[in-house]
Amino acid sequence: MSNRVRGLTGATLPSAPTVCHDCVWWQSRPGKRTAKGRWIDRAEADWGAWGTLYVDDDGRVLGSMQYGPSELFPRAEDLPAGPPSDDAVLITCAYLVVGSAQWVMQSLFLSAIADVKERGGRALEAFAYRYPEGESAEERFLVHRTVFPADFLADFGFLTVRRAGRVELARLDLGGLEFEPEKRRQRLVRQVKELLEPEASPVPRRP
């Protein structure tokens, strides 16, 4: 991982946005709250780091993302367009700190793709939403943090599995990368480096 991206674990959770510290919405079934500490122990024993933190040169967190095997997130079974596939790693949520640029979200996704591919994962899935044309970037990236813009996911190669109204389950099959694994891997690494190590300030200034 780049020095701008750190694994999200029980040890690094205190440095994540505070809204993430005690949240167990994805980890719990409706009407039953899961103990966060117990869930973390299980996730790290079975999977390892269950997300990423994106930091600037001063160590300030600009964004975070949570992902792991879909079985770790039972809430997904009850969502519109669900459930996720048993063989998929599910990206459940991302949080951008106010003032962070959209490329922080892009960087988190590229890092997740590279990480899951490195771990031998077969596919990534995420819940998507088809926003009306002309919707603001704030609405698309800073409000609905548990579903992602469908066109944003499509840019990474995600394809729709099923729809329920405007909500979709989208999937990126990593097995398809095997046709040219080294070339695709090099391209992903280059994209990650370009986004995670920009020459300018990590939060671009408006002209």
Summary of the structure (lengths in Angstrom):
residues: 207
radius of gyration: 16.4
end to end distance: 31.0
largest distance: 48.9
contacts: 598
relative contact order: 0.15
helix: 37%
strand: 24%
